[in-house]
Amino acid sequence: MNDVAPELAKKLPRHPSVPVVLMGWIGWMGRDLAFRGAGIGSMLLYDAISREAEASVGVYAICADAIDEDAAAFYRDHQFQPLVSRPQSLFLPMKTAMALVSGNAEAF
């Protein structure tokens, strides 16, 4: 998490790096075009986020590496933020993930 926007970097601890968890590739599961637009990707993403939010891990964010621009747009639509120099690497702060899971934020 060394590559975030300056306004966010000011809020992070002053350590060389901040711990995150890297999410697996959800995009590979949604390749069948017959199911595109059915919300399955959003359901899988919500399940992954809820599992991480409920786990007792000391991380700042959930990260995802998008395989292309369409995948990056999918993550951005679900409140992930791109890293500054790598826009296809995105992150969702755990604070946001926990709010999504608890129903205190706009969900998918």
Long-range contacts (C-beta under 8 A, 24 or more apart in sequence): 1-60, 1-61, 1-91, 3-83, 3-84, 3-85, 3-86, 3-89, 4-81, 4-83, 4-84, 4-91, 5-81, 5-84, 8-81, 12-60, 18-60, 18-61, 19-58, 19-59, 19-60, 20-59, 20-60, 20-61, 20-62, 20-63, 20-91, 21-52, 21-57, 21-59, 21-61, 21-62, 21-63, 22-63, 22-64, 22-65, 23-48, 23-52, 23-62, 23-63, 23-64, 24-48, 25-65, 25-67, 26-64, 27-66, 27-67, 27-71, 27-74, 28-67, 41-74, 42-78, 42-108, 45-75, 45-78, 45-108, 46-100, 46-107, 46-108, 49-92, 49-97, 49-100, 49-101, 50-101, 52-94, 52-97, 53-94, 53-97, 53-98, 53-100, 53-101, 54-101, 59-94, 60-93, 60-94, 61-91, 61-92, 61-93, 61-94, 62-91, 62-92, 62-94, 62-97, 63-89, 63-90, 63-91, 63-92, 64-89, 64-90, 64-91, 64-92, 65-89, 65-90, 66-90, 78-108, 79-105, 79-106
